[in-house]
């Protein structure tokens, strides 16, 4: 009887030992606590709010600032950082296709940018003269968006798309012979004093051009279709830290801070 008990005990110990030595078939439940989050100068306050909200829960958040529109997404794709607030969802979709990666925006999306035609020289679209120069963003997504805005504003007409996005070559009619000048999206507003009009976000019009973002010639009717928020690699989209970060951003405290910080330059989504 005693020997049988010893034998059974030995089998139990072997099973326990194996359970610790065999690799797990599922994903690790360990919560990532050290984070590197990227931002542009305009989105830094939101990343700071995330850091502030996550720190009491044991997270160590390092913030990295970028000064060009594509750099944060590139760093995220390469694994140098864990998340960013920098680009809208259609832009990220294009970036994924061009770079064979899978960056995703954490749900629910957080806010959207007001995009419009602005001018410091004219008060109405009808005042834009022949051969006027209009500065537009040059990246594929926002260039296509800008051409649609110009079409909706009645300044040009477009053929059917020859690819996933409209390009300059897709312009069918340009009655006023408007010259389109392509620039990096964060720089279009800076040319406001030098051209007939620009297509830009309200934020950059206020910050870079020092103009009133509420005074515009034509609003993009698609504004809400270009949401912004926390972007991560696909494996992190449902992670604990990403969900906690969005809980922080969507708190009543930070919604109030958002509205105070941006004063209508960006708009919260419900």
N, C-alpha and C positions, 0 to 999 in steps of 0.2 A: 504493500500500500504506500509506504514511504517513498520507494523508488519510483512508483508511478507518478507521485506528486512532484518529485524532482524533475522527471521527464517533461511533464506538462508545463512546469514553470520555465524550463529551458526553452520550450517552443514559444511561449509567450514573449520571453525576452528577445528571441530571434526576430519575431514579427515586429516588435517595437523598434528594434535596431534597424530593420529594413525600412520601416516607415520614415525614419529620419534620413537614411542614406540614399533612397531612391529619389530621382528628380520629380518635381511636381508636374502633372500633366496640364495644369491650368496656369493662368497668368498670376504673377506675384501680386499679393494683396498689399504690399508695402506702398505707403503713400509717399510720393515725391515731396520733399520738404525744402530743397534748395532749388530756386528758380532764377532764371535769367529772362527778363522781359524787355522787349525792345519797343521803341516809340520814335515818333517824329517830335519836333518841338511842340507842335500844336496838340499832340495827344499825351504829352508827358503828365499833365495833371491827373488823367484817368489812371495811368499806370501807378502814379504815386498813391492814389486812393486804394488801389488793389494792394500795394505793399503795406500801407497803413492798416488795412482791414485784415490781411492774412498774418501779419507779424504776431499778434496775440495768440494765434493758434499754432505757433511753432515753426512757421515758414520763414526762410531766409531769402528775401527777394532782392536781387541785384538788377538795377535799371541801366540799360544801354541806350544811348541816344544816337539816332542816325539823321543824316542831313540830306538824303536823296530818297526819292519815292520807292525805288526798287530794292534798296539795300536791306531793310528789315526783313522782307519776305525771303530774300536770298540767304540771310543768316539763319532764319528759321528753317528753311529747307535743308541747309547744310548741317543742322544740329547744333549750331553755336549758341542758340538761344531757345527758349521753350515756348514763347508766345509773343505776339505783337498786337498793337492797335495802330494801324497805319493805312490800310487799303480797303476799298469797298468790295463787296462779294463778287460782282462780275469781273473785276480786275484780278482777283485771286483765282477765279476759275480759268482765266486766260493764262495767268502765270503758271498754274498747274499743268496746263496743256503744253506750254512752251518749255517747261523744265522737267517734265516727267515726274511730278511729285503730287502729293495729295494734302494740301493745306486746307483746313476747314474753319469756318466761323462757328463759335460756340453758340448754341441756342439758349435763350432767345437773343436775337440780334439787338444791339443796344441803341443805335441812333442812326440818323442819316444826315447827309450834307445838302445844303441848299445850293443848287447849281443854276446859273442863269447867264444871260447876255448882259454885260455891263458896258457903260460908256461914260466918259467924262466930257464928251463933246456934244452928244446928241441926247435929246429927251424922249424921242420916239423912234421906233424902228423905221418909220417912213422917212425920217431925216437922214438916214445913212446914205451917203452919196455914191455915185458911180466910182468904181475903182478903190473903194474904201478898203483899208487893211483891218483884218480881224484876227487876233491871236487866239489859237485854240490849243488844247493839250495834244501832244504828239504820240502818246502811247496808244496802241491799237484800240483798247476798250473805250477810252475817253475821247479819242478822235472820232470813233464811230458814233458815240453818244452826242458829240458836238455837231456832227453833220445832221443827225436827226433833229437836234434843236434848231439848227438853221433852216431845215426843211419845214418844221412845224411853225417856225416864225415867218415863213413865206419868202425867205431870201434866196433859197435854192430849191431845185428838185433833184431827186435821186433815181438812178436806175435800180434794178434788182441787185442785191448784193452778189458780188463775184466770189466771196469767201465768207468766213464766219462773221466778219465785221465790214462795215462800210469804210471805204478809203476815198481819198481825193479823186481817184479814177472813176468812182461811181457817181460823181456829180453829172447830172444830165443837162441841167440848165442853170446858168448863173447870170441872170439878167443884168445885174449891176456890176458884173465882172469883179466881184469882191476877191481880193487877194487874201488867201488864208496862210497865216504864219504859224508853223508848228513850234511849240515850246514844251519844256517839262512842266507838268501840271502845277507844281508849286511855284512856277515862275510866270505863268500867264498874267496874273494880276499885276505884276510889276510893270508890265508894258502898257498899262491903262492910259497913262498920259501921252503916250507916243503913237497910239493907233486909234482907229475909229471906234473900235469896240473890242472886248475880250469875252471869252467864255471861261468862267472861273467859279470857284466856290465862294460862298459868302464869307467864309473864314478868311481866305487869302485876300479877298477884296478889302476887308476891314484891316487886316494885319499888315499886309505887304503894300497895298495901294493907299491905305489910310482913307478909304472912301466908305460911304454909308452902304452897308450890304442890303438895306431895304429899298434902295433906289436902283432899279434895274429896268431894262428894256423888255425882257422876255424871260419868264421862268420855265425851267425844264419841267414838262408835265410828268416825267418819269422819276422824279426825285426819290420817291419812296422805294423804287425798285433797285436802289443802289445802297443797301444798308451797310453799316460799319459796326465793328465790335471786336471782341477778342478772337484772334486767329491763332490756331495751334496746328501741329501735325495731327494727322488723322488718328493716330494711336492715343492721343491725349484729349480728344474732343469730349469724351465721357469720363475723364479722370476726375478724381475728387478735388484736386486743386483748381481745375478749370471751372468746375461747377461752383466751388466756393468763391472764386474770383468774381463770377457773374452775380452771385448773391450779394457780394460786397458792392459792386457797381450799381445794382438795382435797388439798394436800400433807399429808404426815404431821405436819409441824410445826404447820400451822394447824388441822388436825383436833384435835390435842391442845390447842391454845390455845382452840378453840371450846368443848370440853368443860370446860375450866378456867374460862373466862369465864362460861358460862351455867349450869353446874352442874345440868343437867337441865331448865332452863326451856324450852330448845329442844332438838330431837333431830336429829342428823345422819342424812341418808338414805344408803343404801349406794351 
